[in-house]
Amino acid sequence: MAKTKNIESGKLYISASFNNTLVTITDEEGKVLAWGSAGKSGFKGTRKSTPFAATSAVESVLKKAKEEFNVREVEIYVKGPGPGRDAALRAVRTAGVKISLIADLTPIPHNGPRPKKKRRV
């Protein structure tokens, strides 16, 4: 992919699970500019699921996007219930990138599948 410089605004997707935090930054059309995770930032095992790991993942992705593509403004889409969720938002705030939108895309079941039968002891 040819690196196109000077992409002013992009979309930042944060997927926070209980085991890891995935961060992807795209342009307006959805083409991936940079991505990272707590695991890619050097954390292993249970330390991947900490807020600090999510913060460092977001910082590394935003640093790359700022250097290579000059991203200044982002729309944030957060998905999942993990512990890195709020910490990732704080990391974006401290990185000096303008936030134009914060949206929650966490899937919510509308009654879902049939539950397991009651346990007999």
N, CA, C and O atoms as CSV, one atom per row, in Angstrom:
chain,resi,resn,atom,element,x,y,z
A,1,MET,N,N,0.841,-1.179,0.000
A,1,MET,CA,C,0.000,0.000,0.000
A,1,MET,C,C,0.884,1.240,0.000
A,1,MET,O,O,1.796,1.360,0.817
A,2,ALA,N,N,0.610,2.154,-0.916
A,2,ALA,CA,C,1.364,3.404,-0.963
A,2,ALA,C,C,0.906,4.294,0.180
A,2,ALA,O,O,-0.291,4.475,0.404
A,3,LYS,N,N,1.868,4.843,0.892
A,3,LYS,CA,C,1.527,5.681,2.034
A,3,LYS,C,C,1.094,7.062,1.543
A,3,LYS,O,O,1.882,7.800,0.953
A,4,THR,N,N,-0.159,7.393,1.795
A,4,THR,CA,C,-0.657,8.704,1.423
A,4,THR,C,C,-0.516,9.611,2.631
A,4,THR,O,O,-1.073,9.333,3.693
A,5,LYS,N,N,0.223,10.686,2.470
A,5,LYS,CA,C,0.464,11.608,3.583
A,5,LYS,C,C,-0.726,12.547,3.762
A,5,LYS,O,O,-1.590,12.666,2.894
A,6,ASN,N,N,-0.737,13.197,4.900
A,6,ASN,CA,C,-1.696,14.259,5.195
A,6,ASN,C,C,-3.156,13.810,5.180
A,6,ASN,O,O,-3.966,14.369,4.441
A,7,ILE,N,N,-3.490,12.827,5.971
A,7,ILE,CA,C,-4.884,12.452,6.200
A,7,ILE,C,C,-5.286,13.139,7.493
A,7,ILE,O,O,-4.859,12.737,8.574
A,8,GLU,N,N,-6.105,14.171,7.383
A,8,GLU,CA,C,-6.416,15.014,8.547
A,8,GLU,C,C,-7.248,14.281,9.596
A,8,GLU,O,O,-6.947,14.343,10.788
A,9,SER,N,N,-8.296,13.586,9.150
A,9,SER,CA,C,-9.186,12.948,10.125
A,9,SER,C,C,-9.301,11.458,9.844
A,9,SER,O,O,-9.178,11.017,8.701
A,10,GLY,N,N,-9.539,10.691,10.900
A,10,GLY,CA,C,-9.659,9.248,10.767
A,10,GLY,C,C,-10.625,8.690,11.792
A,10,GLY,O,O,-11.238,9.428,12.564
A,11,LYS,N,N,-10.746,7.379,11.785
A,11,LYS,CA,C,-11.615,6.688,12.731
A,11,LYS,C,C,-10.764,5.751,13.570
A,11,LYS,O,O,-9.939,5.009,13.036
A,12,LEU,N,N,-10.963,5.783,14.880
A,12,LEU,CA,C,-10.209,4.956,15.807
A,12,LEU,C,C,-11.160,3.925,16.408
A,12,LEU,O,O,-12.129,4.282,17.078
A,13,TYR,N,N,-10.878,2.637,16.163
A,13,TYR,CA,C,-11.709,1.552,16.681
A,13,TYR,C,C,-10.981,0.897,17.845
A,13,TYR,O,O,-9.839,0.460,17.708
A,14,ILE,N,N,-11.654,0.832,18.997
A,14,ILE,CA,C,-11.086,0.206,20.192
A,14,ILE,C,C,-11.965,-0.986,20.544
A,14,ILE,O,O,-13.147,-0.825,20.847
A,15,SER,N,N,-11.381,-2.191,20.503
A,15,SER,CA,C,-12.100,-3.401,20.874
A,15,SER,C,C,-11.505,-3.910,22.183
A,15,SER,O,O,-10.398,-4.447,22.202
A,16,ALA,N,N,-12.241,-3.738,23.271
A,16,ALA,CA,C,-11.731,-4.073,24.597
A,16,ALA,C,C,-12.392,-5.357,25.097
A,16,ALA,O,O,-13.536,-5.332,25.551
A,17,SER,N,N,-11.675,-6.475,25.013
A,17,SER,CA,C,-12.189,-7.723,25.557
A,17,SER,C,C,-11.598,-7.912,26.960
A,17,SER,O,O,-10.837,-7.069,27.436
A,18,PHE,N,N,-11.947,-9.005,27.606
A,18,PHE,CA,C,-11.431,-9.249,28.947
A,18,PHE,C,C,-9.975,-9.701,28.922
A,18,PHE,O,O,-9.294,-9.647,29.947
A,19,ASN,N,N,-9.488,-10.149,27.759
A,19,ASN,CA,C,-8.134,-10.656,27.653
A,19,ASN,C,C,-7.159,-9.735,26.934
A,19,ASN,O,O,-5.951,-9.859,27.135
A,20,ASN,N,N,-7.635,-8.827,26.113
A,20,ASN,CA,C,-6.754,-8.001,25.299
A,20,ASN,C,C,-7.498,-6.741,24.870
A,20,ASN,O,O,-8.720,-6.663,24.992
A,21,THR,N,N,-6.759,-5.760,24.370
A,21,THR,CA,C,-7.351,-4.550,23.815
A,21,THR,C,C,-6.764,-4.327,22.428
A,21,THR,O,O,-5.550,-4.183,22.287
A,22,LEU,N,N,-7.616,-4.295,21.401
A,22,LEU,CA,C,-7.190,-4.101,20.027
A,22,LEU,C,C,-7.526,-2.676,19.594
A,22,LEU,O,O,-8.621,-2.179,19.859
A,23,VAL,N,N,-6.577,-2.026,18.927
A,23,VAL,CA,C,-6.760,-0.649,18.493
A,23,VAL,C,C,-6.445,-0.570,17.006
A,23,VAL,O,O,-5.387,-1.026,16.573
A,24,THR,N,N,-7.358,0.008,16.215
A,24,THR,CA,C,-7.159,0.181,14.783
A,24,THR,C,C,-7.536,1.597,14.408
A,24,THR,O,O,-8.577,2.097,14.834
A,25,ILE,N,N,-6.695,2.254,13.607
A,25,ILE,CA,C,-7.034,3.576,13.104
A,25,ILE,C,C,-7.140,3.505,11.586
A,25,ILE,O,O,-6.246,2.991,10.915
A,26,THR,N,N,-8.243,4.026,11.053
A,26,THR,CA,C,-8.498,3.985,9.621
A,26,THR,C,C,-8.729,5.404,9.104
A,26,THR,O,O,-8.904,6.342,9.882
A,27,ASP,N,N,-8.725,5.543,7.769
A,27,ASP,CA,C,-9.121,6.826,7.197
A,27,ASP,C,C,-10.644,6.863,7.109
A,27,ASP,O,O,-11.319,5.968,7.617
A,28,GLU,N,N,-11.177,7.882,6.477
A,28,GLU,CA,C,-12.635,8.039,6.413
A,28,GLU,C,C,-13.304,6.912,5.626
A,28,GLU,O,O,-14.459,6.578,5.887
A,29,GLU,N,N,-12.587,6.325,4.664
A,29,GLU,CA,C,-13.164,5.269,3.839
A,29,GLU,C,C,-13.082,3.895,4.501
A,29,GLU,O,O,-13.750,2.960,4.059
A,30,GLY,N,N,-12.274,3.760,5.553
A,30,GLY,CA,C,-12.142,2.490,6.252
A,30,GLY,C,C,-10.856,1.753,5.943
A,30,GLY,O,O,-10.696,0.606,6.361
A,31,LYS,N,N,-9.926,2.378,5.218
A,31,LYS,CA,C,-8.640,1.752,4.934
A,31,LYS,C,C,-7.745,1.880,6.161
A,31,LYS,O,O,-7.589,2.970,6.711
A,32,VAL,N,N,-7.160,0.768,6.585
A,32,VAL,CA,C,-6.374,0.740,7.819
A,32,VAL,C,C,-5.065,1.506,7.642
A,32,VAL,O,O,-4.308,1.251,6.705
A,33,LEU,N,N,-4.811,2.435,8.542
A,33,LEU,CA,C,-3.562,3.202,8.539
A,33,LEU,C,C,-2.568,2.587,9.511
A,33,LEU,O,O,-1.392,2.437,9.180
A,34,ALA,N,N,-3.024,2.231,10.704
A,34,ALA,CA,C,-2.156,1.644,11.724
A,34,ALA,C,C,-3.016,0.823,12.676
A,34,ALA,O,O,-4.202,1.097,12.858
A,35,TRP,N,N,-2.404,-0.177,13.272
A,35,TRP,CA,C,-3.121,-0.990,14.261
A,35,TRP,C,C,-2.150,-1.443,15.328
A,35,TRP,O,O,-0.933,-1.412,15.144
A,36,GLY,N,N,-2.710,-1.861,16.441
A,36,GLY,CA,C,-1.880,-2.356,17.530
A,36,GLY,C,C,-2.750,-3.021,18.571
A,36,GLY,O,O,-3.978,-2.962,18.512
A,37,SER,N,N,-2.096,-3.652,19.521
A,37,SER,CA,C,-2.820,-4.296,20.610
A,37,SER,C,C,-1.933,-4.290,21.840
A,37,SER,O,O,-0.754,-3.941,21.778
A,38,ALA,N,N,-2.519,-4.679,22.947
A,38,ALA,CA,C,-1.733,-4.770,24.176
A,38,ALA,C,C,-0.659,-5.842,24.025
A,38,ALA,O,O,0.442,-5.693,24.555
A,39,GLY,N,N,-0.966,-6.911,23.314
A,39,GLY,CA,C,0.012,-7.959,23.071
A,39,GLY,C,C,1.148,-7.497,22.179
A,39,GLY,O,O,2.303,-7.859,22.403
A,40,LYS,N,N,0.828,-6.699,21.169
A,40,LYS,CA,C,1.851,-6.172,20.261
A,40,LYS,C,C,2.741,-5.150,20.976
A,40,LYS,O,O,3.892,-4.951,20.588
A,41,SER,N,N,2.221,-4.518,21.996
A,41,SER,CA,C,2.993,-3.538,22.759
A,41,SER,C,C,3.956,-4.194,23.742
A,41,SER,O,O,4.706,-3.496,24.425
A,42,GLY,N,N,3.948,-5.524,23.826
A,42,GLY,CA,C,4.919,-6.228,24.653
A,42,GLY,C,C,4.375,-6.837,25.925
A,42,GLY,O,O,5.148,-7.342,26.739
A,43,PHE,N,N,3.073,-6.805,26.120
A,43,PHE,CA,C,2.480,-7.387,27.322
A,43,PHE,C,C,2.068,-8.821,27.037
A,43,PHE,O,O,1.595,-9.136,25.945
A,44,LYS,N,N,2.252,-9.693,28.033
A,44,LYS,CA,C,1.889,-11.096,27.877
A,44,LYS,C,C,1.000,-11.536,29.027
A,44,LYS,O,O,1.031,-10.963,30.116
A,45,GLY,N,N,0.212,-12.560,28.762
A,45,GLY,CA,C,-0.598,-13.173,29.818
A,45,GLY,C,C,-1.650,-12.239,30.377
A,45,GLY,O,O,-2.334,-11.541,29.628
A,46,THR,N,N,-1.778,-12.225,31.698
A,46,THR,CA,C,-2.830,-11.433,32.331
A,46,THR,C,C,-2.546,-9.939,32.293
A,46,THR,O,O,-3.458,-9.135,32.486
A,47,ARG,N,N,-1.287,-9.551,32.046
A,47,ARG,CA,C,-0.974,-8.116,31.976
A,47,ARG,C,C,-1.543,-7.464,30.723
A,47,ARG,O,O,-1.660,-6.240,30.665
A,48,LYS,N,N,-1.903,-8.276,29.706
A,48,LYS,CA,C,-2.521,-7.734,28.501
A,48,LYS,C,C,-3.882,-7.115,28.803
A,48,LYS,O,O,-4.321,-6.200,28.108
A,49,SER,N,N,-4.540,-7.615,29.834
A,49,SER,CA,C,-5.901,-7.169,30.123
A,49,SER,C,C,-5.945,-6.010,31.114
A,49,SER,O,O,-6.985,-5.772,31.728
A,50,THR,N,N,-4.837,-5.281,31.283
A,50,THR,CA,C,-4.817,-4.165,32.226
A,50,THR,C,C,-5.071,-2.849,31.500
A,50,THR,O,O,-4.833,-2.746,30.297
A,51,PRO,N,N,-5.551,-1.847,32.224
A,51,PRO,CA,C,-5.741,-0.529,31.622
A,51,PRO,C,C,-4.434,0.093,31.125
A,51,PRO,O,O,-4.432,0.808,30.122
A,52,PHE,N,N,-3.329,-0.173,31.818
A,52,PHE,CA,C,-2.043,0.384,31.383
A,52,PHE,C,C,-1.624,-0.179,30.030
A,52,PHE,O,O,-1.074,0.545,29.201
A,53,ALA,N,N,-1.879,-1.464,29.803
A,53,ALA,CA,C,-1.555,-2.075,28.515
A,53,ALA,C,C,-2.385,-1.451,27.397
A,53,ALA,O,O,-1.874,-1.225,26.300
A,54,ALA,N,N,-3.647,-1.175,27.664
A,54,ALA,CA,C,-4.503,-0.524,26.671
A,54,ALA,C,C,-4.003,0.883,26.354
A,54,ALA,O,O,-4.011,1.311,25.200
A,55,THR,N,N,-3.568,1.598,27.397
A,55,THR,CA,C,-3.041,2.947,27.206
A,55,THR,C,C,-1.815,2.938,26.313
A,55,THR,O,O,-1.703,3.762,25.405
A,56,SER,N,N,-0.899,2.019,26.559
A,56,SER,CA,C,0.319,1.973,25.751
A,56,SER,C,C,0.017,1.529,24.320
A,56,SER,O,O,0.698,1.968,23.393
A,57,ALA,N,N,-0.975,0.681,24.119
A,57,ALA,CA,C,-1.363,0.265,22.769
A,57,ALA,C,C,-1.917,1.452,21.982
A,57,ALA,O,O,-1.564,1.648,20.819
A,58,VAL,N,N,-2.780,2.237,22.614
A,58,VAL,CA,C,-3.361,3.412,21.949
A,58,VAL,C,C,-2.280,4.438,21.629
A,58,VAL,O,O,-2.274,5.023,20.546
A,59,GLU,N,N,-1.363,4.656,22.574
A,59,GLU,CA,C,-0.301,5.634,22.347
A,59,GLU,C,C,0.578,5.244,21.169
A,59,GLU,O,O,0.941,6.103,20.364
A,60,SER,N,N,0.931,3.956,21.048
A,60,SER,CA,C,1.793,3.522,19.946
A,60,SER,C,C,1.090,3.661,18.594
A,60,SER,O,O,1.716,4.053,17.610
A,61,VAL,N,N,-0.201,3.343,18.540
A,61,VAL,CA,C,-0.950,3.452,17.288
A,61,VAL,C,C,-1.101,4.918,16.877
A,61,VAL,O,O,-0.918,5.261,15.709
A,62,LEU,N,N,-1.433,5.775,17.835
A,62,LEU,CA,C,-1.598,7.194,17.507
A,62,LEU,C,C,-0.275,7.838,17.115
A,62,LEU,O,O,-0.241,8.710,16.247
A,63,LYS,N,N,0.803,7.416,17.745
A,63,LYS,CA,C,2.118,7.945,17.391
A,63,LYS,C,C,2.454,7.616,15.940
A,63,LYS,O,O,2.920,8.477,15.194
A,64,LYS,N,N,2.215,6.370,15.544
A,64,LYS,CA,C,2.488,5.959,14.165
A,64,LYS,C,C,1.596,6.717,13.180
A,64,LYS,O,O,2.063,7.158,12.130
A,65,ALA,N,N,0.320,6.867,13.517
A,65,ALA,CA,C,-0.617,7.554,12.627
A,65,ALA,C,C,-0.267,9.030,12.487
A,65,ALA,O,O,-0.414,9.603,11.408
A,66,LYS,N,N,0.196,9.653,13.577
A,66,LYS,CA,C,0.590,11.063,13.513
A,66,LYS,C,C,1.847,11.257,12.682
A,66,LYS,O,O,1.936,12.197,11.892
A,67,GLU,N,N,2.830,10.357,12.862
A,67,GLU,CA,C,4.095,10.498,12.138
A,67,GLU,C,C,3.933,10.243,10.644
A,67,GLU,O,O,4.417,11.028,9.828
A,68,GLU,N,N,3.262,9.161,10.281
A,68,GLU,CA,C,3.185,8.763,8.878
A,68,GLU,C,C,2.080,9.459,8.104
A,68,GLU,O,O,2.250,9.753,6.921
A,69,PHE,N,N,0.952,9.728,8.748
A,69,PHE,CA,C,-0.207,10.234,8.021
A,69,PHE,C,C,-0.713,11.583,8.501
A,69,PHE,O,O,-1.661,12.122,7.931
A,70,ASN,N,N,-0.098,12.140,9.540
A,70,ASN,CA,C,-0.458,13.466,10.053
A,70,ASN,C,C,-1.932,13.543,10.487
A,70,ASN,O,O,-2.623,14.515,10.181
A,71,VAL,N,N,-2.399,12.521,11.197
A,71,VAL,CA,C,-3.789,12.479,11.664
A,71,VAL,C,C,-3.944,13.443,12.838
A,71,VAL,O,O,-3.176,13.387,13.799
A,72,ARG,N,N,-4.937,14.325,12.757
A,72,ARG,CA,C,-5.156,15.320,13.810
A,72,ARG,C,C,-6.490,15.176,14.519
A,72,ARG,O,O,-6.642,15.608,15.661
A,73,GLU,N,N,-7.458,14.570,13.843
A,73,GLU,CA,C,-8.804,14.473,14.409
A,73,GLU,C,C,-9.315,13.051,14.227
A,73,GLU,O,O,-9.141,12.466,13.157
A,74,VAL,N,N,-9.948,12.482,15.262
A,74,VAL,CA,C,-10.452,11.115,15.178
A,74,VAL,C,C,-11.883,11.017,15.693
A,74,VAL,O,O,-12.314,11.767,16.568
A,75,GLU,N,N,-12.597,10.059,15.110
A,75,GLU,CA,C,-13.873,9.613,15.654
A,75,GLU,C,C,-13.582,8.287,16.350
A,75,GLU,O,O,-12.940,7.415,15.764
A,76,ILE,N,N,-14.036,8.122,17.576
A,76,ILE,CA,C,-13.715,6.934,18.360
A,76,ILE,C,C,-14.934,6.019,18.430
A,76,ILE,O,O,-16.037,6.453,18.764
A,77,TYR,N,N,-14.714,4.743,18.108
A,77,TYR,CA,C,-15.745,3.728,18.206
A,77,TYR,C,C,-15.252,2.658,19.175
A,77,TYR,O,O,-14.269,1.970,18.901
A,78,VAL,N,N,-15.936,2.522,20.304
A,78,VAL,CA,C,-15.523,1.593,21.360
A,78,VAL,C,C,-16.449,0.386,21.347
A,78,VAL,O,O,-17.666,0.518,21.216
A,79,LYS,N,N,-15.845,-0.805,21.487
A,79,LYS,CA,C,-16.626,-2.036,21.467
A,79,LYS,C,C,-16.101,-2.977,22.547
A,79,LYS,O,O,-14.892,-3.187,22.651
A,80,GLY,N,N,-16.988,-3.537,23.340
A,80,GLY,CA,C,-16.591,-4.534,24.328
A,80,GLY,C,C,-16.572,-4.014,25.756
A,80,GLY,O,O,-16.566,-2.805,25.985
A,81,PRO,N,N,-16.563,-4.946,26.730
A,81,PRO,CA,C,-16.677,-4.586,28.143
A,81,PRO,C,C,-15.366,-4.599,28.911
A,81,PRO,O,O,-15.393,-4.535,30.140
A,82,GLY,N,N,-14.230,-4.679,28.249
A,82,GLY,CA,C,-12.953,-4.906,28.926
A,82,GLY,C,C,-12.468,-3.772,29.798
A,82,GLY,O,O,-13.005,-2.665,29.744
A,83,PRO,N,N,-11.444,-4.044,30.610
A,83,PRO,CA,C,-10.909,-3.040,31.528
A,83,PRO,C,C,-10.114,-1.926,30.830
A,83,PRO,O,O,-9.872,-0.877,31.426
A,84,GLY,N,N,-9.713,-2.143,29.588
A,84,GLY,CA,C,-8.938,-1.133,28.877
A,84,GLY,C,C,-9.769,-0.080,28.192
A,84,GLY,O,O,-9.227,0.808,27.534
A,85,ARG,N,N,-11.054,-0.162,28.334
A,85,ARG,CA,C,-11.998,0.700,27.640
A,85,ARG,C,C,-11.843,2.184,28.001
A,85,ARG,O,O,-11.615,3.014,27.121
A,86,ASP,N,N,-11.964,2.517,29.277
A,86,ASP,CA,C,-11.869,3.911,29.712
A,86,ASP,C,C,-10.440,4.424,29.632
A,86,ASP,O,O,-10.211,5.589,29.306
A,87,ALA,N,N,-9.489,3.564,29.925
A,87,ALA,CA,C,-8.082,3.959,29.871
A,87,ALA,C,C,-7.675,4.319,28.449
A,87,ALA,O,O,-6.875,5.233,28.246
A,88,ALA,N,N,-8.215,3.615,27.467
A,88,ALA,CA,C,-7.914,3.913,26.069
A,88,ALA,C,C,-8.442,5.294,25.678
A,88,ALA,O,O,-7.780,6.036,24.952
A,89,LEU,N,N,-9.620,5.628,26.155
A,89,LEU,CA,C,-10.182,6.956,25.867
A,89,LEU,C,C,-9.332,8.059,26.498
A,89,LEU,O,O,-9.099,9.101,25.885
A,90,ARG,N,N,-8.874,7.820,27.723
A,90,ARG,CA,C,-8.004,8.801,28.384
A,90,ARG,C,C,-6.689,8.964,27.642
A,90,ARG,O,O,-6.144,10.066,27.576
A,91,ALA,N,N,-6.175,7.873,27.084
A,91,ALA,CA,C,-4.913,7.922,26.344
A,91,ALA,C,C,-5.065,8.749,25.069
A,91,ALA,O,O,-4.143,9.471,24.688
A,92,VAL,N,N,-6.207,8.651,24.413
A,92,VAL,CA,C,-6.450,9.459,23.214
A,92,VAL,C,C,-6.506,10.929,23.592
A,92,VAL,O,O,-5.986,11.783,22.874
A,93,ARG,N,N,-7.135,11.220,24.717
A,93,ARG,CA,C,-7.243,12.608,25.176
A,93,ARG,C,C,-5.865,13.198,25.435
A,93,ARG,O,O,-5.608,14.341,25.058
A,94,THR,N,N,-4.972,12.442,26.072
A,94,THR,CA,C,-3.644,12.955,26.414
A,94,THR,C,C,-2.691,12.968,25.222
A,94,THR,O,O,-1.653,13.628,25.273
A,95,ALA,N,N,-3.033,12.240,24.137
A,95,ALA,CA,C,-2.150,12.190,22.970
A,95,ALA,C,C,-2.214,13.456,22.140
A,95,ALA,O,O,-1.406,13.632,21.228
A,96,GLY,N,N,-3.153,14.343,22.432
A,96,GLY,CA,C,-3.227,15.610,21.716
A,96,GLY,C,C,-3.948,15.523,20.381
A,96,GLY,O,O,-3.719,16.343,19.492
A,97,VAL,N,N,-4.828,14.522,20.236
A,97,VAL,CA,C,-5.621,14.381,19.020
A,97,VAL,C,C,-7.023,14.881,19.317
A,97,VAL,O,O,-7.582,14.578,20.370
A,98,LYS,N,N,-7.596,15.648,18.393
A,98,LYS,CA,C,-8.942,16.176,18.595
A,98,LYS,C,C,-9.960,15.047,18.428
A,98,LYS,O,O,-9.898,14.279,17.467
A,99,ILE,N,N,-10.895,14.956,19.374
A,99,ILE,CA,C,-11.935,13.923,19.337
A,99,ILE,C,C,-13.225,14.574,18.853
A,99,ILE,O,O,-13.736,15.501,19.482
A,100,SER,N,N,-13.750,14.080,17.725
A,100,SER,CA,C,-14.981,14.666,17.201
A,100,SER,C,C,-16.218,13.850,17.565
A,100,SER,O,O,-17.333,14.371,17.542
A,101,LEU,N,N,-16.025,12.557,17.905
A,101,LEU,CA,C,-17.166,11.699,18.204
A,101,LEU,C,C,-16.711,10.516,19.046
A,101,LEU,O,O,-15.631,9.971,18.817
A,102,ILE,N,N,-17.514,10.120,20.004
A,102,ILE,CA,C,-17.281,8.881,20.750
A,102,ILE,C,C,-18.571,8.069,20.667
A,102,ILE,O,O,-19.629,8.510,21.116
A,103,ALA,N,N,-18.465,6.870,20.083
A,103,ALA,CA,C,-19.647,6.017,19.928
A,103,ALA,C,C,-19.365,4.646,20.534
A,103,ALA,O,O,-18.243,4.143,20.476
A,104,ASP,N,N,-20.408,4.053,21.118
A,104,ASP,CA,C,-20.296,2.726,21.708
A,104,ASP,C,C,-20.958,1.715,20.776
A,104,ASP,O,O,-22.158,1.807,20.516
A,105,LEU,N,N,-20.189,0.752,20.271
A,105,LEU,CA,C,-20.703,-0.253,19.351
A,105,LEU,C,C,-20.825,-1.636,19.998
A,105,LEU,O,O,-20.885,-2.648,19.300
A,106,THR,N,N,-20.861,-1.675,21.330
A,106,THR,CA,C,-20.929,-2.951,22.037
A,106,THR,C,C,-22.218,-3.691,21.674
A,106,THR,O,O,-23.311,-3.144,21.820
A,107,PRO,N,N,-22.089,-4.943,21.198
A,107,PRO,CA,C,-23.301,-5.685,20.844
A,107,PRO,C,C,-24.112,-6.056,22.080
A,107,PRO,O,O,-23.562,-6.530,23.074
A,108,ILE,N,N,-25.406,-5.842,22.013
A,108,ILE,CA,C,-26.300,-6.161,23.125
A,108,ILE,C,C,-27.305,-7.198,22.644
A,108,ILE,O,O,-28.012,-6.950,21.667
A,109,PRO,N,N,-27.391,-8.366,23.310
A,109,PRO,CA,C,-28.343,-9.378,22.853
A,109,PRO,C,C,-29.780,-8.966,23.172
A,109,PRO,O,O,-30.066,-8.457,24.255
A,110,HIS,N,N,-30.676,-9.194,22.213
A,110,HIS,CA,C,-32.100,-8.954,22.434
A,110,HIS,C,C,-32.761,-10.304,22.683
A,110,HIS,O,O,-33.493,-10.822,21.839
A,111,ASN,N,N,-32.492,-10.850,23.835
A,111,ASN,CA,C,-32.969,-12.130,24.349
A,111,ASN,C,C,-32.092,-13.310,23.955
A,111,ASN,O,O,-32.095,-14.306,24.678
A,112,GLY,N,N,-31.352,-13.266,22.873
A,112,GLY,CA,C,-30.338,-14.251,22.558
A,112,GLY,C,C,-30.829,-15.692,22.462
A,112,GLY,O,O,-32.027,-15.934,22.318
A,113,PRO,N,N,-29.898,-16.653,22.543
A,113,PRO,CA,C,-30.280,-18.067,22.447
A,113,PRO,C,C,-30.921,-18.568,23.741
A,113,PRO,O,O,-30.919,-17.886,24.766
A,114,ARG,N,N,-31.462,-19.768,23.660
A,114,ARG,CA,C,-32.112,-20.372,24.817
A,114,ARG,C,C,-31.071,-20.668,25.899
A,114,ARG,O,O,-30.005,-21.196,25.584
A,115,PRO,N,N,-31.351,-20.342,27.168
A,115,PRO,CA,C,-30.371,-20.585,28.238
A,115,PRO,C,C,-30.225,-22.076,28.537
A,115,PRO,O,O,-31.087,-22.881,28.186
A,116,LYS,N,N,-29.113,-22.429,29.196
A,116,LYS,CA,C,-28.878,-23.813,29.598
A,116,LYS,C,C,-29.944,-24.246,30.595
A,116,LYS,O,O,-30.546,-23.423,31.284
A,117,LYS,N,N,-30.167,-25.580,30.656
A,117,LYS,CA,C,-31.166,-26.069,31.610
A,117,LYS,C,C,-30.633,-25.873,33.036
A,117,LYS,O,O,-29.424,-25.812,33.259
A,118,LYS,N,N,-31.544,-25.778,33.976
A,118,LYS,CA,C,-31.195,-25.494,35.357
A,118,LYS,C,C,-30.338,-26.615,35.931
A,118,LYS,O,O,-30.615,-27.794,35.710
A,119,ARG,N,N,-29.296,-26.241,36.670
A,119,ARG,CA,C,-28.350,-27.202,37.227
A,119,ARG,C,C,-28.955,-27.882,38.458
A,119,ARG,O,O,-29.515,-27.229,39.339
A,120,ARG,N,N,-28.827,-29.220,38.495
A,120,ARG,CA,C,-29.323,-29.975,39.641
A,120,ARG,C,C,-28.126,-30.474,40.438
A,120,ARG,O,O,-27.191,-31.058,39.889
A,121,VAL,N,N,-28.175,-30.229,41.758
A,121,VAL,CA,C,-27.043,-30.641,42.600
A,121,VAL,C,C,-27.439,-31.765,43.516
A,121,VAL,O,O,-26.617,-32.243,44.298
